[in-house]
C-alpha cells in the first residue's frame, strides 16, 4: 500500500497563520487596482512565498470578498490593501 505524503499544514491555526503572512503581500501587489492572473501574482511573490501558499491565500481573499476573481484577480471595489 503506498504511503501518503504528510501535509505540511497540520491544522487550521497553521493555515490561518500562513494566510496571514501571505495575504498582505498579495493585497499590496493589487493595490494599484491592475487585475493580474494567478501566474503573474505567483511570479511576483516567488522570492517570498511558495506557489501553493499564494494560491491558498488568494482563495481566502476571494472567499472573504477582499479580492474578486474574474479570470484575473483584483481588489474588490471599495476594499483597501490593508484589509487583509
N, C-alpha and C positions, 0 to 999 in steps of 0.2 A: 504494500500500500504506500503511495507516495506521501511524503511529509509535506504539510502545508507550510508556507512561508510565514513566520511570525510577523505580526503587524508592528510597524514602527510606533504606532499610536496604540496605547492600551486602554484609553478611556476618554470620556467626554471632556474632562478637565484638560487633558493634554491637547486634544483637538482644539478646544477653545483658546488655549494659550498660543498654539501655533497660528491660528487665525488672527489673534490679537497682534501678533508680531508682523504678519504679512499684510493685513488689510490697510494699515496706514500708508504703506508704500504704494499700494495699488491706487488708493484714493488720491495720493499726491500726484501720481502719474496722470490720472484722469482729470486733475484739477483744471487743466486748460480747456476742458469740455470737448476735446477732439476724440471721437469714438475710435477705439482700437480693437483689433481682433485679439483673441486669447494668445495666439502665437506671438504677436508683437509685444503684448504685456509680459509674457513669459521671458522673451528675449531681453527686454529692457531690465527685468529684475533678476536675470540669471546669475549675476555676480553676488546677489544677496539671498536668494531663495530658490529652493528646488521647484521644478515644474509642477510636481504633484501638489505642493503646498500652495502655490499660486492658484492652481485650479480649485482647490478646496476653498480658499478664501474668496475667489470670485463667485463661487456658488453661494456662499453665505451672504455676500454683499448683494447678490440678486434677490435671494430669499428675504432678506431684511429690508429690501427696497431702497438701498443706498445707490445701487448701480442697476442699470437696465441693460438687458441683452437682446439686441435686435439683429443678431448676426455679428455685431460689434458691441463691445462694452463701453458704456458711457455713464457719467454721473447722472442720476435721476434729476430731473428739473427740480430746483429748489434745494437739493442736497448740497451739503458743504463738505469739502475734503477732510475736515477734522471730525466728521460724524462717524468714524469707524467704530 
